[in-house]
C-alpha cells in the first residue's frame, strides 16, 4: 500500500473523502430513501413477531390438546407436567411452654388471655373493669376477650364504653395488650331472673348453652403465644390484685379458688358459700351415675340428686394458709386459671353430658380423664356478688 509523502495526516485523509455535496445528493436519492424505509419496516416487523411469540408461550398448553374432562389419567399427568402449582410455606416456630419454669411467668414474659362470656351484664361491667385494672400482672402481657350473646340490655354498648375508659386511663399503668369482642347469639331461652336462672329445671339447658359460649369464645381468641387462659366471671365483687401471680406459682394445669359472697344480716357479714360446682367425687355419686341415663346432666346444690360429694366451699377459710391445695373432680367457672396447652390439647367445655356433667364440671372430668391436674385452693377466696337466692334448694340436707 502506497502512503502519501509525509505519512497519514488529516489533510491527506480529507483529500480522499468525497465532497459533502456528493454525500448530500446520495442521501436524497429516492432509491436510498426507499431502501432505508424498507429496512426499518423489516426490523419493526421482526421485533413485533418475536415479542408475540414470546408472549404466546404463556398460553401454551403442554401435553394433550384435549379437554381435561376427556383426558386419561396418563394424559392428565402429561398435561400438568410443566405447570406446577406454587406452594407457599409459612415457617412458624411453635410456641412451647416450659412447664419446669412456668411459675416464673413474668420473667418469661408469658402472655395471659382473660376470657369472659357476657349476657345481660351491663350493671356489673364497671366493677369488673375496676378490679381488672388493679391486677398487678403486667398489663402489656394480658389480652382481653369477651363474648356478648343473647342480651336484652345494653351490655355491648356498656362494654365498649368501659373498654375505652380502661384503655385510655390517665395514670401510669400501661393499657392491656389487646381487647377482642365477639358477638354470638345461641338462642338461649332461659330467663335471666335469679329464680329462673338458678332453678334445677334450667340447669341442664343453661349449662349447655354456657358451654357453647365458652368454647366459641375460646377458639375465637386463643393465639399461639398465649401461655395461660384465665376464665373470669363478670359478677365478682372482690379478689386479690396478685391473683394471677398467686395462681401461676402453683404451676398446676387447672386451678380454681374458693368462691364466697358477702351477705349482711342484722349488721353482720354471714360470709355465704357460693359455688357448689367445685367438688371431690364420692362413691355415692358414682353409684348414682350408674343408674342415670347418659344424657342426664347432674347439677350440684339441689335436692333432686343427693350425690354426697365433698364441696370446696365447705372445707376452706380465708384466714388460713392460702396456698393449701386439694385435688378436685369438678370445678365451677367463676375463676379458672388454665395452662393454654390444656385447651390446645382438645380439653374444652362439653355442651353435652360428659360422665353426666356439662360445662365446667364436664371440663374438669374431661381433663382428669386426659391425665391433667385439677386443683382447688380452699383458703384462697374470691368474692362473688350475692345473688339473693332463697334457701331451700337442698331440701332438708345440709349444704356441706
C-alpha positions in Angstrom: 0.0 0.0 0.0 1.4 3.4 -1.0 1.2 6.0 1.6 1.2 9.8 0.9 4.5 11.5 1.2 5.0 12.6 4.8 2.7 9.8 6.2 -1.0 9.7 7.1 -2.4 13.0 8.3 -5.7 14.9 8.3 -5.1 16.7 5.1 -4.4 13.6 3.1 -7.4 11.9 4.6 -9.7 14.8 3.8 -8.4 14.8 0.2 -9.7 11.2 -0.2 -13.2 11.9 1.2 -16.0 12.6 -1.3 -17.2 16.2 -1.2 -20.1 16.9 1.1 -22.3 17.9 -1.9 -21.9 14.4 -3.3 -22.9 12.9 0.0 -26.0 15.1 0.2 -27.1 14.0 -3.3 -26.7 10.4 -2.3 -28.8 10.7 0.8 -31.6 12.5 -1.0 -31.9 10.0 -3.8 -35.2 8.1 -4.0 -33.6 4.7 -4.1 -31.7 5.3 -0.9 -34.7 6.6 1.0 -36.8 3.6 -0.1 -34.1 1.2 0.9 -33.9 2.9 4.3 -37.7 2.7 4.8 -37.9 -1.0 3.8 -35.0 -1.9 6.2 -36.7 -0.1 9.1 -40.1 -1.8 8.4 -38.4 -5.2 8.3 -36.8 -4.5 11.7 -40.1 -3.4 13.3 -41.9 -6.4 11.9 -39.3 -8.8 13.2 -39.3 -7.3 16.7 -43.1 -7.5 16.8 -43.3 -11.1 15.7 -40.6 -12.2 18.2 -42.4 -10.5 21.1 -45.8 -12.0 20.2 -44.3 -15.5 20.0 -42.7 -15.0 23.4 -46.0 -13.8 25.0 -47.9 -16.7 23.4 -45.7 -19.1 25.4 -47.7 -18.0 28.5 -50.8 -19.5 27.0 -49.4 -22.6 25.5 -50.9 -25.8 26.8 -48.4 -28.6 27.3 -49.5 -32.2 26.8 -52.7 -33.3 25.1 -54.8 -30.9 23.2 -58.0 -32.4 24.6 -60.4 -31.0 27.2 -59.3 -32.0 30.7 -62.7 -33.8 31.1 -61.7 -36.1 28.2 -58.1 -37.0 29.2 -57.0 -40.3 30.5 -55.0 -40.3 33.8 -51.7 -40.5 31.9 -52.7 -37.7 29.6 -53.7 -35.6 32.7 -50.2 -36.2 34.2 -48.5 -35.1 31.0 -50.8 -32.1 30.8 -49.8 -30.9 34.3 -46.1 -31.9 34.0 -44.9 -28.3 33.2 -47.3 -26.3 35.3 -46.7 -27.0 39.0 -48.9 -25.1 41.4 -46.8 -22.8 43.7 -46.8 -23.8 47.3 -46.4 -21.0 49.9 -44.8 -22.1 53.2 -45.5 -20.3 56.4 -42.5 -21.2 58.5 -43.9 -21.0 62.0 -41.9 -21.9 65.1 -44.4 -23.4 67.6 -44.6 -21.7 70.9 -43.6 -24.2 73.6 -44.4 -23.6 77.3 -41.6 -24.7 79.6 -43.5 -26.4 82.4 -40.5 -26.5 84.6 -40.2 -22.8 84.8 -43.9 -21.8 84.2 -44.2 -20.3 87.7 -41.7 -17.6 86.6 -44.3 -16.2 84.3 -43.4 -12.5 84.5 -39.7 -13.2 84.0 -40.6 -15.4 81.0 -42.9 -12.6 79.6 -45.7 -15.2 79.3 -48.9 -13.9 77.9 -52.3 -14.3 79.5 -55.7 -14.5 77.8 -58.5 -13.3 80.0 -61.9 -14.7 78.8 -65.3 -13.5 80.0 -68.7 -14.6 78.5 -71.3 -11.8 78.9 -75.1 -11.9 78.9 -77.2 -9.1 80.3 -74.1 -8.0 82.2 -74.3 -4.2 81.9 -74.8 -3.5 85.6 -71.6 -5.4 86.6 -69.1 -4.1 84.0 -67.9 -1.0 85.8 -66.9 -3.0 88.9 -65.5 -5.8 86.7 -63.1 -3.4 84.9 -62.1 -1.6 88.1 -61.0 -4.9 89.6 -59.3 -6.0 86.3 -57.4 -2.7 86.1 -55.9 -3.4 89.6 -54.3 -6.7 88.6 -50.5 -6.4 89.2 -49.6 -8.8 86.4 -48.0 -6.7 83.6 -50.9 -5.4 81.5 -48.9 -5.4 78.3 -48.8 -9.2 78.6 -52.6 -9.5 79.0 -55.1 -9.9 76.2 -58.9 -9.5 76.9 -61.7 -11.2 75.1 -65.4 -11.1 75.6 -68.4 -12.9 74.0 -71.6 -11.0 74.1 -74.7 -13.0 73.3 -78.5 -13.3 73.8 -78.6 -9.9 75.6 -81.7 -7.9 76.3 -79.9 -4.9 77.9 -77.1 -2.6 76.9 -74.2 -5.0 77.6 -72.5 -4.3 74.3 -72.6 -0.5 74.5 -71.5 -0.5 78.1 -68.7 -2.9 77.3 -67.5 -0.6 74.5 -67.6 2.4 76.9 -65.8 0.6 79.7 -63.1 -0.7 77.4 -62.5 2.8 76.1 -62.3 4.1 79.7 -59.9 1.4 80.9 -57.6 1.5 77.8 -57.2 5.3 77.9 -56.8 5.6 81.7 -54.7 8.7 82.6 -52.5 7.2 85.3 -49.1 5.5 84.8 -50.4 1.9 84.2 -49.9 0.5 80.7 -53.2 -0.5 78.9 -53.9 -4.1 78.3 -52.2 -5.5 75.2 -55.5 -6.0 73.3 -59.2 -6.4 73.6 -61.5 -8.5 71.4 -65.3 -8.5 71.4 -67.1 -11.5 69.8 -70.9 -11.3 69.2 -72.8 -14.6 69.0 -76.4 -15.4 69.9 -77.2 -19.0 70.8 -80.9 -18.7 71.0 -80.9 -19.3 74.8 -84.5 -19.1 76.1 -83.7 -19.4 79.8 -84.9 -16.3 81.7 -82.2 -14.3 83.4 -84.1 -13.7 86.7 -82.5 -15.2 89.7 -85.2 -17.7 90.3 -85.3 -18.9 86.8 -81.6 -18.9 86.2 -80.8 -21.0 89.3 -83.8 -23.3 89.2 -83.0 -27.0 88.9 -85.0 -27.4 85.7 -83.0 -24.7 84.0 -79.6 -26.1 84.9 -79.2 -28.6 82.0 -80.1 -26.3 79.1 -78.4 -23.4 80.8 -75.1 -25.1 81.4 -75.0 -26.5 77.9 -75.6 -23.0 76.4 -72.9 -21.5 78.6 -70.5 -24.3 77.5 -71.1 -23.4 73.8 -70.5 -19.8 74.6 -67.2 -20.6 76.4 -66.0 -22.8 73.5 -66.9 -20.2 70.9 -65.0 -17.5 72.8 -62.0 -19.8 73.4 -61.5 -20.8 69.8 -62.1 -17.2 68.6 -59.5 -15.7 70.9 -56.7 -18.2 71.8 -53.5 -17.5 69.9 -50.3 -19.5 69.6 -48.3 -17.3 72.0 -50.7 -17.5 75.0 -49.3 -19.4 77.9 -52.3 -19.1 80.2 -56.1 -18.8 79.9 -57.8 -17.1 82.8 -61.6 -17.5 82.9 -63.2 -14.8 84.9 -66.9 -14.1 85.5 -68.2 -10.6 85.3 -70.0 -10.6 88.6 -67.1 -10.7 91.0 -67.1 -8.1 93.8 -63.5 -8.6 95.2 -60.4 -10.6 94.6 -56.7 -10.2 95.4 -54.7 -8.0 93.0 -52.0 -10.6 92.7 -54.3 -13.4 91.8 -52.6 -14.3 88.6 -49.1 -14.4 90.1 -50.5 -16.4 93.1 -52.2 -18.9 90.9 -49.2 -19.3 88.5 -46.9 -20.0 91.4 -48.8 -23.3 92.0 -47.8 -24.5 88.5 -51.0 -26.6 88.0 -52.8 -27.5 84.8 -56.1 -26.2 86.1 -56.6 -24.2 89.3 -59.7 -22.7 91.0 -60.1 -20.7 94.2 -62.9 -20.9 96.7 -66.0 -18.7 95.8 -67.9 -17.0 98.6 -70.2 -14.0 98.9 -70.9 -11.3 101.4 -74.4 -11.1 102.8 -75.1 -8.7 105.7 -77.9 -9.6 108.1 -78.5 -7.5 111.2 -75.2 -5.7 110.6 -73.3 -9.0 110.5 -71.5 -10.5 107.5 -72.5 -14.1 107.2 -69.9 -14.9 104.5 -72.0 -17.1 102.4 -70.7 -20.0 100.3 -71.5 -19.6 96.6 -70.0 -22.2 94.2 -71.1 -25.8 94.7 -69.7 -26.8 91.3 -66.2 -27.4 92.7 -66.2 -30.8 94.4 -64.5 -34.1 95.1 -66.2 -37.2 93.7 -67.9 -39.6 96.1 -68.8 -43.3 95.9 -72.4 -42.4 96.3 -72.3 -40.2 93.2 -70.6 -42.9 91.3 -73.4 -45.4 92.2 -76.0 -42.7 91.3 -74.4 -42.1 87.9 -74.5 -45.8 87.1 -78.4 -45.6 87.3 -78.8 -42.4 85.2 -79.4 -42.0 81.5 -76.1 -41.0 79.9 -77.7 -37.7 78.7 -78.7 -36.7 82.2 -76.8 -33.7 83.5 -76.2 -33.6 87.2 -76.3 -30.2 89.0 -75.0 -29.7 92.4 -76.8 -27.8 95.2 -80.3 -29.2 94.6 -82.5 -31.7 96.4 -83.3 -33.7 93.2 -79.9 -35.6 93.4 -78.1 -36.3 96.6 -74.5 -37.0 95.4 -72.7 -37.0 98.7 -69.8 -35.1 97.2 -67.4 -33.0 99.2 -67.6 -29.3 98.2 -64.7 -26.9 98.1 -66.8 -24.2 99.8 -67.2 -26.4 102.9 -63.5 -27.0 103.5 -61.9 -23.6 103.5 -61.4 -20.4 105.4 -59.8 -17.2 104.0 -57.9 -16.7 107.3 -55.8 -19.9 106.9 -53.0 -20.8 104.6 -53.9 -19.6 101.1 -51.5 -22.0 99.3 -53.1 -25.2 100.6 -54.2 -27.4 97.7 -56.8 -30.1 97.3 -57.4 -32.3 94.2 -60.9 -31.8 92.6 -63.0 -33.7 90.2 -65.4 -30.9 89.3 -65.0 -27.2 89.2 -67.1 -24.0 88.9 -66.5 -21.3 86.3 -66.2 -18.1 88.4 -62.4 -18.1 88.3 -60.3 -20.7 86.5 -56.7 -20.5 85.5 -55.8 -23.0 82.8 -52.5 -23.7 81.1 -53.2 -22.9 77.5 -51.8 -26.2 76.3 -54.6 -28.0 78.1 -57.1 -26.3 75.8 -54.9 -26.8 72.8 -54.9 -30.5 73.6 -58.7 -30.6 73.0 -59.9 -30.2 76.6 -62.9 -27.9 76.3 -66.3 -27.3 77.9 -68.7 -30.1 76.8 -72.1 -28.8 75.7 -73.5 -32.2 76.3 -73.4 -34.7 79.2 -69.9 -36.0 79.7 -70.0 -38.5 82.5 -73.3 -36.9 83.4 -71.6 -33.4 83.8 -71.6 -30.4 81.5 -69.7 -27.1 81.1 -67.1 -26.5 83.7 -67.8 -29.7 85.7 -67.6 -31.7 82.4 -64.4 -29.8 81.6 -62.8 -31.0 84.9 -64.0 -34.5 84.2 -62.6 -34.5 80.7 -59.2 -33.0 82.0 -58.9 -35.7 84.7 -59.7 -38.4 82.1 -56.8 -37.0 80.0 -54.4 -37.0 82.9 -54.3 -33.3 83.8 -54.2 -31.9 87.3 -57.4 -30.2 88.6 -56.7 -28.4 91.8 -58.6 -26.2 94.2 -57.4 -23.7 96.8 -59.9 -23.9 99.7 -58.4 -21.0 101.7 -58.0 -18.6 98.7 -61.3 -16.8 98.5 -62.7 -14.8 95.6 -65.9 -12.9 96.4 -68.9 -13.2 94.2 -72.0 -10.9 94.1 -74.8 -12.0 96.4 -77.5 -13.4 94.1 -80.1 -13.1 96.9 -81.2 -16.7 96.3 -83.8 -18.1 98.7 -82.8 -21.1 100.9 -84.4 -24.5 100.4 -82.8 -25.8 97.2 -81.3 -28.7 99.2 -84.5 -29.6 101.0 -83.5 -30.9 104.5 -79.9 -31.7 103.5 -77.0 -29.8 105.0 -75.2 -27.6 102.5 -71.8 -29.0 103.4 
